[in-house]
């Protein structure tokens, strides 16, 4: 059974691989045997990820990429083909920019802010999925697409553009799974929530993490490395009959915890 989790001979592209959750998933895929292409806008960060994979005996290369530019995403996937001859796994993780540049009321929210958040968090996933699918279908050997959304997509939030985009990622994944299933390409989405993106920088951050963790049923926040095993499972043959599904990893926060909304719900306010 454990052999089905191995990724030996597989190639994977991971966007947003320079830090946090993306870096954790890239290193986990490499540990399972995959050859990696690590992408992000900041070349120094992905070079560090690549060096750590090399130090552990893996194989990886860094390709600086702005995932909001479809031409750069196409180049990223082509770089994987040039290096390894194929692409088996696409992990579209890059995203961010959840807040607005101003404290806008909903009816005042600027077009450019909304469009920027959609470009970073939804259009980028489409570009990655499309680029990977084109080459996976041409090779006719199947493949795996893993998108990354956010638990905020399943709740209301003051910074609504971000959860709106991430909600789109969930819907996109279902359609990708449906359209590409006949080509033996699976697509699933990871939905992190209440997960730290790295070790606390200082004692103040550590204490804040413990305090917020008490709002989660498991009484702690998740850690970045915990996404690695889930990513490996979804990329591997252990999940070969799973597609079009959402995998929430949040310690039960959405099920029974106190989820942050960015503001106090009106019915809790005193007159």
N, C-alpha and C positions, 0 to 999 in steps of 0.2 A: 504493500500500500504506500509506504513512504517513497518508493521509487517514482510514483506518479507526480510527486511534488518537485522532482528534479527538472531543471531547465537546461541541461547540458545540450549544446548544439543549437540553442535558440538565441536569437538576437532581439534586443529590446531597445526602444527609444523611450527616454523619460524626459519630459519637459519640466522645468522648474526644479531641476536636479541639483541645484547649487546649495540648497539649504533646506532645513526643516523636513517636512513630510516627504518631499520629492527626493531629497538626498537619502533619507532612510529607505525609501522604496527602491531606489537605484542600487544601493548597497546590498539590500536583501536579495534582489534579483540576481546580482552578480554572485552572491554567496551560494545561491541555488544552482549556479552554473551558466547563467546567461552571459552573452557578450553585450556590452552596453554602449549606447550613444547617449551622452548626457548633454542636455540643452538648457540654456537660460540666457538672459540678456547679459548678465555679468560674467565675463569670461573667467575672472579670477576664482570665483566660487565653484564653477563647474570643473576647473582645472584641479582644485583641491579635492573634489569628489573623486575625480579620475585617479589622482595620486593615491587616495586611500584604497580604492578598488585594486589598483596595481599592487600596493603594499600587501594586500590580503591574498594575492595570487590570481586576481581576476584580470579581465581584459576590458578596456573601455577607452573611449575617446571623447573629447569635448568639442561641441559645435555651438558657438554663440548664436543665439536665435531669438528674434523678437516674434513671438507667436501671434501677435496681432497682424502680422504681415504674411499673407498666404504664400507669397513667393519665397520668403525665408523658410517657411514651414516645408514647402516642397523641396527646397535645397537640403533641409535637415534630413528628410527621409531619403533623398538621393545619396546623401553622405553615408547613411547606414548601408545602402546597397553597394556603394563603392568600397566600403571597408570590409563588409562581411558577405556580400553577395545576396542578401535577402533581408526582409524585416518580418519577424514573427509576432512581436508584441509592441503595441503602442500604448504608453501610459501618458495621457494628456492631463497633466497635473498643474501646470503653470496657471496662476491666477492671482488675484489680489485687488487692492483698491476698493475695499468694502465701503469706506466712508466717502462722503462728499467733501469738496474743498471748502464748503461753507455750511453753516447751520440753517439750511433752507427749510421752509415749509414745503409740503408736498406740491402745492399748486404753484410754487415759485421755482421748482427744481429745473436747472438749466439743461437744455438739450445736449450740450457738449459733455457734461458730466455723465449723463445717462448713457450716451453713446460710447464714451471711453470705458465705462464699466462693462458694458456688453461686449465690446471688442476684446477686452482682456480675459473675460470669464466665460463667454459663450461662443463668440465667433472663433476664438482661438481653438476651442475644442472641435468645432466643425472643420476647421482647416486641417487639424491633426488627423481627425478621423478620415476625412476625404483623401488626404495624401497617402496615408497608410493603406486604406482600402484599395486604392488604385493599383498599388504594387502587389498587395496580397492577392487580389483577384487575378492579376496578370500571371502570377506564379502558380495559381491554382493549387496551393498547398494549405489553405486555411490560414488562420491567424487569430489573434486576440487583441481586442481594444478595451482598455480600461480608462474610463473617465473619472475625474474627481470633482465632486460637487461640494456641498456644505450643508450641515444641519440647519443653517439659517433659511435654506430653501423651503423648509417644512414649517416655518413659523412666520408670523409678522415681524417686521423689524423697522426701526426708524430709518436705517440706511437701506431703503427698499430696493435700490437698483442692484445691489450685490445678490441678495436672495432671489430676485427676479431672474438674473442671469444664471444662477446656479440651478434654479428650478428648470430653466430651459435645458441645462445640461442633462438633467434626469430624463426629460422628455426626449431629447435628442438621442440618448443612449438606447431607449426603447425602440425608436425608429431605426437606428443603425442595426440593432440586433435583428429586427424583423427583415430589413432589406438585404442584409448580408448573410443571414442564416443559410440560404441555399448555397453560398460559397464556402460554407464551413468556417465562417468568421464569427466569433462570439464577441459580444459587447456587454459589459457590465459597468456599474458606477459605484465608486466608494464614496460614502457620505460621512466625513469626519465631523465630529462635534465634541466640544469640551476636551480637546487634545492640545497639549503643549507642543510648540514647534521646535523646542530645543531646551537645553538645560537652563535653569534660571540664572540670570546674569548677576544677581546679588541676593542677599538675604531678604530684602523687601519683596522681590519678585517671588521668592520661594514661599514666603508667608502668604502672599496674595493667592498663589496657586493652591495652597492648603485650604485657605478660606473658601475659595470658589469650589474646590473639590467636595466640600461638605454639602453642596447643593445637588450633587449627583448621587444616585442610588448606591453606587459602589464606593462612595465616600472618598473619591480621589479623581483628579484629572488624568486623562490618558497621556501617554508619552509618545513622542514622535516615532520611535522605533517600532511601536506596536502596529503601525500600518504596514510594515514590511512583510510579516507573515501572511496578512490578508491579501496583499498584492501578489505574493508568490502563489498562493492558492488559486487566485483568479486567473493568473497567467499560465498555470500548469494544467496537465491532463487530469488532475484531481477534480477539476471543476468542468470537465468537458461536456456535461449535460446542463450547464447553467449559462443562460444568456438572457439579456434584457432585464436583469434584476438590479436592485439597489441594496447595498450592504452598508448599514449604519453602524458606525463604530464610535460610541459616545458614552459608554458606561451606563447606559439606561437613561441618559439625561432627557431625551425626548419622550421616553415612555413614562417616566415618573419623577423627573427632576424639575428644578426651577430654571427654565431657559431664559437667557438674557434677551431683551427686546430692544434695548437702547433707550427705553423710556418707561415710566411707570404706567401700567395699564390704567385706563380712566376709572374703572370700577373699584380700584384700590385707593383712590384718592379721597381724602376727607373733604367735605364741603368747606 
